[in-house]
């Protein structure tokens, strides 16, 4: 069929409108479109099934190809546009109707309707879902479409359509506890999704290369299982396999995927109807699907896009009959089901272990224009490698949390992990104890430093010749702020207005110990509220002073403290107790932080939850925080009991803060790690669980630095062993290193994106910050000719690096933001 010039120039989705308008009004759903078709010279064969995976040993003898195999290279150039055109023209092998073709054939015979032609037309009521049409029509989305080998990317507009999308509401019992936002999750706990069904159209030349076969081998293999003679015609390059396709479920507006700053959570899930639909508990498929849906929806509620792609690959594409035979063998074998025999029975019965070919899977992700996945909910290394191989960056992987796993599922999971599946599984209690030790911070950070120094980082290069630039900037700040070079230690107290702080201390008519308790009460809540506020938020004090950032949060926390928001005793408002903290809701905190539609602060929900969780921790540890009226300040009594000659060891303060507050830090998505501890896969040492984990404990260390200062101000109590504390790995100190050129991003486009705190990019940035802050302190001490005792790391942080990082950020960026943008929830930075 020869298209008219007008049609050739029309957008893809408009062609069917031109054709439809040509038809008589009463005959629009008739078979005029049959004129598209070039007659095929061979008879169609029988419907078959998808090719199972097998060793490439002996293939059946079939007629040889009549011409040289096509190659996916510039010489032949058969791409997705050609697939689309051949589908429009009816030039393809395989069966129209895919896995439903036989049913369509019977229905057509009984109804007397040519369904093949009928499905090429559209009714006037049909609708292109804007979320998907607005995404796929954009040239930016189409950049990676030349990778697509398994379907027609423009199938939404083809004749017949091979892609269709609609909106739906999901009603899933396990997700009834999700927060109701009225947009993603309704007030009746239903979940809005936009879903898109895709039927396959395989690009034979391109797919053969991806599967590691010659085109001849692929055609012969497909011919054996379909008996479709058209597969032997080298001019026929598109194949409609008789298999089920896939469905993409998106949460949030899919058009946001065009913005590189959009957070993206992804799960690629292969069908398991026994578990997914009927809840069979021999495998973890439904639990993982539910977990991934939860993460995808929460991502959408944070303003991102969640994507769950459901592939019709029942029983690893071996089918349910084989799967059930395997189940029987596993369950009834001598000794019962066990991980060691898990794959053996599949191979013994099916001849192969798996027939899914995950290298075909990323096409749907490329079609959506996804180039970065912030959170990939998958343990499968095959899926991970296929996604990365498709040019998509995976920033963080998470496996199924323990809470989702029943005992009956452990055989499957243990076998998969043993075969190479990704796992976060560790002895939680043992590893948590090790990770809570201060010494572990520098040790793991140095391992990251050595990795980057050896050129093995995907994100950073190190230029230590520029360290002098960072040292000079720090020296300049110190000399401007403290000309005498007598620099106080890094502390939250520095962020309060000195006059207001002194007035408050002077107003207390109590002994020194109670004054210390009260100041520690304030320090606790103020530090826990001191994560990044965002670049636009500001706070106006009762005196009319406008403050921002950490100083603004400090002033706000002091006003809340003075107002008695954290105390249930109205006669003693300037105290903090657990009962009052339990009542600090998000609304209470918003009022205290002066949050409005135009004055937003980042992570209000996370901060308020942190304070409520603090209340639970205070109740849980009477040894540290008192029994009758649990309060943070009661740790003064615990420390005094362990002091000698006006000095107490850092280990006692660290014990209170690390053990006593451990439960307040949010549990990460994997259900294993808690708080400021993150994974870097390149650190993993075989046989050493936890070797790939990097602890920072930034907020805990910030609290300890501040408590040390408060104890000195009120009691004159000295603390020994403070050199074990590290520099704080946050965006001001880390920003100084990037902005001064010490750390060089290998890909500068990361500066235009926004990433999660758990991504390996941020893990590396923070680890390098810990190591290089030590170097800056050492070089600065040498340059100024002072000892480490006279100018310790805590003073270098206070006098210089933090302020130098802020100053250089403001000089380089109008809003003073960090060089790498991180999504904050109020619990890390």
N, C-alpha and C positions, 0 to 999 in steps of 0.2 A: 504494500500500500504506500503510495506517495503522499506525504503530507503537503498541504499547501503552505506557501511561504508564510502566510499570516499565522498559521497554526504553529509552524516551527518557531516563530518568534514569540509566541504567547507563553506566559508562565506555565509551568507544569500543571498546576491545579486548575488553570482556566481552559485547558483543552477540552475537557469533557463538556464544559458549558457551550463551547462553540459547536461541538458535534450534536449536542442535545437540541440546540436551537434550530438545527437544520431539519430535524424530524417533524413530521406532522404532529400537532398537539396530542391527537388521540393515539399516537403510535410511539410515544417517547420511550416506552419500556420494551419495545420490540427489538428485533435483531439486526437493525441497520448496521451496527458496529461489526458485524461479521465481515464487512468489507476490509477491516484491518488485516485479516488473516492471509498470510501466504500459504498456499497449500503445502502440506508436508509430504514428502515423497515416500515416507515409510509409514507402516501401520503402527499405531500406538501399542505398546506392550501391556502386560498385566500390572496392576498395582503391586508394589512390593514394600519392603521395610527398609529402614535406614541401615547403612553398612555397619555391622558390628566390628569392634576392634579385633584385629588378629595379627599374627606375625606375618610380615610380608614375605612369606615363603612361596608357596605355589598357588597361583591364581588360575581359575578355570581357563581352558582354551576357548577363546571367542574370536570372532573375525577381527583382523587387524584394522587399525584406522586407515582410512583411504588417503589421508594427507598428514603432513607433519603436525605434531601436537602444537597447540597454541601455547604461548608463554605470556606471562603477565609482565611484559616489558614494553618499552616505547615502540618496539617494532610492531607489536600486535595491538597493544593499548586497549584491550578489552576491559572496560571498567564498569562502574555502577550505572553510568548513563546508558551504556550499551545493553546492560541487563534490562533496564527500564524500557528501552526502545524495543528490544526483542519480545518482552512480555506484551507490550502494546500490539506488536505485530503477530503475536501467536507463535513465535519461533522459539520453542523450548522443548526439552525432553521432560519426561515425568508426567504426572497426572494432576490436572487441574482439580482441586478439591482436597489435595493433600491427604491427611489421615481420615477424612470423611468422604473421600471420592466414591467409594463403593456405595455408601448410603445415598449420595447424590444421584448416582446412576440409577439406582432402583426407584428413587422418588421421581426422577425425571420420566422414567418409563411409565410409571403409574399415573402421573399427573398430565402427561402429554405436553410438557413445557421444556423448551431448550434452556436448561439452567445455565449452561456455559455462556450463552449469550445474554440471558436475563441478568446475570450478575455483573455484566459490564456497564449497566445503566444505573443511574441514581434517581431517587425520588426527590421532588422539590423540597421535601421536609428534612432531608439529610443535612448534617451540620459538621463542619470541621472544628474540633475542639481548639480554641485559641491557644491554650497552653502549649499544645504540640505543634500546631501549624505555625504559630509565632516563633517557635524555637527552630524547627527544621527548615523554614523558609529563609532563615538568616544565613548569609554566606559565611559568617564566623563559625557557625555550627558545622558547616559542611567541609571544613578544612581537612578533616581526617577521613572523609568518606571514601577515599580511594583505597582505604584498608578493608572496606566492607566486602565480604565475599559470600555472605549467606542469605542476603535478602535485598530487595529493591528499596533503597532509602526514600524514594519518592512514591512508594507503594500506596500512600494515603490518597494520591491523586491519579492512580493508574486505573486501567480498565481491563480486568476487574481490579478493585482495590485489594491489595495484599497487606494493608495496614489500616487499622481503624482505632479511634480513641473516643472515650466517653468519660463522664464523671460518675462517681458512685460514692455511697456511704458504706463503711464497713462496721459491722457490729460484732466485736470479738470479745468474748467473756474475759480473757486474760488481760485485756487492755482497758478495762473499765475504770482503773485507778488513775489513768492519765489525766493531767490537769486540763480542765475545760477552758479553752481560750475563745470559743465561739467562732473561730475561723477554721482551724484544723480539726479540733475536737469540739463537738457540739455540746450543748447543755444536757443532752440526753446520752452523752458518752459515745456517740457515733463519730466515726472518723472519715473525713472527706479525703478522697483520693481521685486522681486522674489516672486512668489506666489505658494502656495501649496494647492491642493485640497485633502480633507480627506473624505472617505466614512466610515460609522460606522460599527463596529463589536463588539457588546456588550458582555462583560464578565458577564454572568448572576450571578454567585455566588458573584463576587466582587461588581457588581453594586447594587445588592439587599441590601447589607450592607450599601452602601453609601446613598441609598435612604430611609433608615430606614424601610425597609420591610424584611420579611423573604424571603428566596428564593422561597418558595411555593407561597407566596402572589404575588411576582413579576411575576412568571410564569403564574399564573392564570389570573392576570390582563392583561398581554400581550396576553394570549390566547383569552380572551374576545374580544379584538379589532383586532385580526388577524386570529383567527380560525385555527392557525397553530398547528397541533397535535404534531409536534416535540418538541414544548415547554414543553410538558408534560413528555418528556423522560429525566430523570436526567442525562443520559450519554451525552446528547447534551447540552453543556454549553456555546456555542456561538450563538448569535442571530444577524441577519442582519435586522435591522428595516427598514420599508418602509418610511423613512424620509430623507430629505436632510441633507447633512453633513455640513462641514465648510470649509472655505478657509482662509489660513494664508497669509497675505501680509507682506513681510519684506522689509525694506528700509535700505541700508547698507548691508555689508556682514554678513549673519546670522552666519557664522562660528565664528565671534567675540564673540558670546554669550558664548563660552567656557571660555573666559577670564573674571574672576570676576571683573576686573577693567572697563569693558565695560559699558557705560551708556545705559540704556534700558528704552524706553518709550512704553507703551502698551495701547491699546484700545481693549476690547472685545465687539463686536457690534452685536446685534440681528437684523435680517432682518426686514426692513420696506419698502417694495417696493414703496409704495405711496409717502413717503418722500424721501428715498434714491435715487430713480431713477426719479420720476416724480415731486418732489419738493412740495408735499402737505404740507401746512403750519399749519396743526392742531396739529402737534407734532414737537419735536426738533431733530428728528433722523438724518436727513441729516446734519443740522448744527453741531451736535456733531461729526458726522462722518468726516466732513470736518475739523473741529477744531482738531480732533485727528490725522487725516492724516497730517495736517500741523505740529503738534508737533512731530510726528514720523519722518517726513522728516527732520525737523530741527535737531532732535537728531542725525540722520544719518549724516547730514552735519557737525556736531560737532565731528564726529568720532565714534558715538555710533550705536545702532541698534534700529530702530523703528519697532514695531510689531502691526498690526491691524488684528484681527481675526474676520471674518464675518460668523456668524452662521445663518443657514436657520431656523429661528424660527419666522415666520411671525405672527404678532399679538399676541405676547407672546406665541407662539405655539398653539394658538387657531384658527388661520387661518383668511383669509380675509373676509369670509362670516360673521363670528361672529363679526369681527372688524367693518365691515361696518354697521351691525345692531346696534352695540353700538354707533357708530358715529351718526346715525340717532336719536337714543334715546337722546343722549347728546345735540345735536344741536336743536332738536324740543321740548324739555321739557319746561315747564312753567318757564319763567325767563331766558331761554337760557342756554348755557353751563356754568358750574361753577365747581370749584374744589371739593366742598362738595359731589357732586353726581358722581364724576369721576369714582371711583371704584364700586359704587353701581350698575351702569348700566351694567358693565361687569359681575358682579356676578349674577345679575338678569337674564341676557340673557344666559351667558355661564355656570352658576352654580358654577364657580370658578373664581378667580381673575387672575391667572397666571398658565401656564403649562410648564414653561421652565426648572425647576430644575437646578439651577445654580451650584449645586455641581458637575454636570457632565462636566461643562465648562472648568475647569483648566487642563484637560488632555492634551489639545493642548500645554499649557504652559510647563507642565512637560515634554512633548515629546521634546520640544526645549531645554530642560535643563535649563530653566530660574529659578533662585533661588532668584533673587532680581529684583524688578521693581523700577526704580528711579522715574518715573512719570507715575501714573495710571490715564488715562483720563476716569473717571467714577464717577457718582453720586450714583450708586446703592450699597446699603449696602449689598445686597445679593451676588452680584458679588465680592465685596471686601472680605466678610467673606469666600466665597468659595475659593478665591485665597489664602488668608492667611491660611485657613484650609488645603490647598494642600502643605503647607510647603514653600510658597513663601513670602518673605519679601516685603512689600509695603512701600517704603520710603516716598512717598508724593502723595497725591491725589489732583486732580484739577477738578472742575466742569466747566460747559459750561459758557464762559464769556458772560456778558450782551450784548455785541455788536452783538452776534449771535442770540439773542432771539427776535422774533417778538411778538407783543401783542397777536396774535392768539395762541401762544404756551404756554402762561402763565398758562392757566387752568391746562394743563398736568403737568407742572413743579411744580406748587404750590401744587397740589394734591400729587405728588410723594415726595416732600420735607416734607409735613405734615405726610406722612406715614413712614418717616424715612430715606429718601434719604439724602446723604451728600450734603451740600451746603456751599459755601463761601459767600452767599448773605448777605450783610450788608448795613446799611445806610452809603454810602461811605464818604460823606462829614462830617457827625457827627463823625464817627469812626476815619477818617483820622485826624481830629482835635485833638481828644483825644490821638491818637497814636503819634502825633508829640510833645506832652508834655514830657519834660525830666523826670518828676516824674514817668511817666508810665513805663519807662525802668526798674528801680529797682523793682517796684512793681511786674511786670510780671515775671521778672527773679527770684525773691524770691519765687514765686509760683512754678516755675519749680524746684528750689532748694528743696523746701519742698516735692515735689513729688518724687524726687530722694532719698532724705533722708528717706522717708517712704518706700523705696524699690519698688516703683511702676514704675520705669523706665525700659524700654525694653533694654536699652543700657548701662547705667552706674551704678556703685556702688560708694559710697562715703567713703573715708577713711581719715577723718579729722585729724587723728593722724599723717599723713604724711605732714600736712600743714607746720610743722616746717622745713621740708626739702626744701620746696619752699621758705620759709622765709629766711633760711640760704643762699640759692643760690642767692637770691636777695640782701641780705646784702653784700655778697662777691663781687658782681658786683659793688655795690655802693661804697664800700671802695676802690676798685681798680680804679674806674673811678673818684671818687670825695672824696679823703681822708679827706677833711675838712667837709664832710657831707653837704656841701652847693650845693644842686643839683638843676639845672635849671628845668623848667617845660618841659613836653613832648611837642615837637613841630617839625614841618617839618624843621625849621631852623637848627636843630641839624644835619640834613642829608646833608646839604651843606658843602663844604670845607670852613672852617672858613675864611681863607685868601681870597679866591675868593669872598665870600659873602661881606667881609669888603671892598675889592677893588671896587666892584660894587656899594655899598652904598656911598663910598667916591667919586665916579666918577659923581654922580648926582649933578648938579649945580642948585638946586631948594630948596624951603623952606621945612620945616619938614612935613607939611601936604601933599605936593605932593610926598615927599619921602615915606610917609606912604601909599599913594595911590598906588605907584608903587610896593612897597614890598607886599602889599596885592594882587595886580594883580598877582605877581609871585606865592604867596602862594596858591591862588585859583587853578591855572592850575596845579601846582606841586602836590598838595594834590589829585586832581581829577585823576591825572595820577599814583598815588601811591597805586595801588593794586598789589597783588603778581605778580612778574615778571616771576616766574618759576626758577627752580634750575640751569639751564644751561646758562641763558642769562647774558651777561656782556656788559659794556659800557666803551669806552676809551675816556677820556677827551682830549681837545685840547693839553694839556700838556703831554699827554701820560700815564696818570694814569688810571689803570684798576679798575673799580668799578662794583659792582653787587648789586642785591636786591634793597632795598629802597634807599640806597645811590646812586646807579647807576641811578635809575629813577630820583632822585633829581638833579644830575649833568646834565642829559640829558634835563630835563625841564628847567634848568637854561640856558643851551646853546641855546635851542630853543627860550627862552625869549630874550636873548642877541642878537640873530640873527634877531629879529623882526618878527618872524613867527606869533606871536599873535597880531601884531599891523599893521594897514593899513597906519599909518603915518611913512614914512621912515625916517623923521627927528627925530622922537621920537620912536625908536624901542623898548625900554624897557617899554612898556605899553601893556595892553591887552584890546581889545575892541571887541564888539559883531560882527562887520562886518568881522574882521580877523578870528575869531573863526569859522565862518560859512564855511571858506575855508579849515579847518583842516580835510583833508580826511585821509582815512586809509593809503594811499601811503605816504602822507606827514609825518604822524606819524612814519611810518616804517623807512623812511629815517632818521628822527630825533633820533630814538631809535636804529639806526644801525642794524636793523633787516636783517638777511640774512638767507639762507637755513640752515646754521649751527649755527645761533645765533637768535633763536626764542624767542619772549616774549609772554607771555600769554595774551589773550584778547585785541589785538590791535584794533579790530573792535569795541569792547565795549568802550574802552577808547576814541577813536576818536569820536564816537557818543555822548559820554558824554560831550565832549568839544563843539560839535555843538549844543547840547541841552542847554548847558550853555548859548550860544549866544542867543537863543530864550528866556531864562529866564531873561537875562539882559535887553532885549528889553521890556519884559512884565512888569517889575517892576521899572519904572523910579523913584519911591519914594526911593528905595534903591540904585539903580545903575546909576542914572542920565538919562536925556532925550536926550541931543544932541549927546553925544558920550557915550553910555552905556558901562560901564566898572566895574569890580568887586571893584576896588579901590575906587570908588565913595561912597561906604558904609562908608568910613571914615567921610564924611561930615554928613551923617545920624547919626552916632554915636556921633560925637562931639556936634551936636545939642541937644542931649539927655544926655550929660554928665554934671556933676556938681563937681566942685573942683577937676578936674583931674581924675574923676572916672565915669565909666559908668556901668550900670547893665548888667549882663549876659543875661538877658531876651531880651535885644535889639539886641545883636549879634545873639542869637538863633532865634529870629523872622526873621531876614534877611536871615539866612542860612536855616532854616527849611521851611519857607513859600516861600521865594524867589527862592529857589532851588528845591522845591518839585517836579516840573514837569520834572526835568532832570533825575530823577531816573527811571530806566526801569519799565514798567508795567509788573507784573508777569503774568504767563500764564492764571490765572483765570480771568484776566481782571478787578480785583477789587483792589488788593493790589499793592502798588507802593513802590519801594525802599527796605530798609533794615528792613522789617517787615515780620514775618514768623508765620506759624500756628503750634500749637501743640494741637492735638485733645484731649488729656487727660486733658487739661485746660478748656475745654468748660463747661460753666454753663448754664443750660437750662434757656431760657428767657433773656439771656444777650449776645446780638450780640457783637462779637469782643472780648469776654472773653478768647478765645483760641488763640489770636494773641499776639506775643511777639516782641516788637520793640527794635532795637539796635542802629540804626543810626550811625554806626561805622565811615563811611567816613565823615559824617556831624560833628560828635564830634571831629574827628581828625582835620578837618578844623577849628573848633572853638578853639581848644587848640592852633593851630598854629597861628590863627589870634590874639588871646590874646597876644601871645609872640611878634608878629610883631608890634602890637600897642604899646607895652611896649618899644621895641627897638627903634622905630622911634619917638614916641610922649611922652613916659613916661606915657601913659594913663593906669590907673589901672582898673581892672574889678572886680566887687563884685559878690558874689553868685556862684563862680566857683565850690563849693563843690557839686552842683547839677549835674555836669558832672560825667560820670561813667568811670570805666576802659574800655579800648577798647577791645571788644571781637573778637580778631583776632588770627591767628594760632600760633603766638609766645607766647603771654600771655597764651592762652589756652593750647598750647603744654607744657609749663612749668608745668601745673597742672597734665597732663597725665604722662609726663616723670618723675615727682617726686613722682608719686604714689597716689596723692590726689584723682584723678579721675581714676577709674578702669573700663575698658571696660569689660562687661559681656561676650562678645564674641570677643576673640582676633583676629579672622579672619578679623574683620573690618579694621585692620591695613594694610591688603593686598589688600583692595578694594579701589575704588575711588567713592565718593558720591557727590551728588549735595548739594549746600548750603542750600536749602530749606527743606532737609530731617530732620525728627525729631531728628535723632542722632546729627546733627550739631546744631539744635535749642537748644537742651539740653546742648551740650558742650559750646556753647557761653553764654547761660544764667548762667550756673554754673561759667563760667569765670568772668562774671560781679560781681556776689556775692562774689566769693572767692578772687578776687583782693581787694575788700574792706577789707576782713579779713586779707589779707597779709599786707596791709598798716597799719592797726590797730596794728597787732602783731609786725611789724617792728618798729613802733613808740615807742611802749612800750619797746622793746628790746634795742633800741638805746637811750632811755630816752629823746626823743624829742617830741614836740607838733605836732598836725596836721597842724598847721600854718607853722611850721618850715620845716616839711617834708610832704607836702600834697600828695594826690593820684597822681597828675600830675607829681610830682618829683619821686615818687616811680616807676611809669611807665617808666619815662625817664632814671632814674639811674639804675634801677634794673630788673624789671620783663621781659621787652621786650628783653633785652640783655641776661638775664639768660635763657630765653626760647630758644634763638638762640644758646647759648653756649652748653646747655645740648642736644639740637637736633643734633649739630655737633658731640658731643661725642658719641651719641647713633647710629647715622645714617651717613654714609659716605658723603651723599649729603646734610646733614643738613636739610632735609625736615621735615615737620610736621608729628606727629605720626598718624594723620588721613589725608588722601589725599582727597582734595576737588577740584572739577572742578571749575575753576575760569573763569570769563568773564571780569574781569577788572573793575567791578562796585560795589563790596562788600568789598573784602579784599585788 
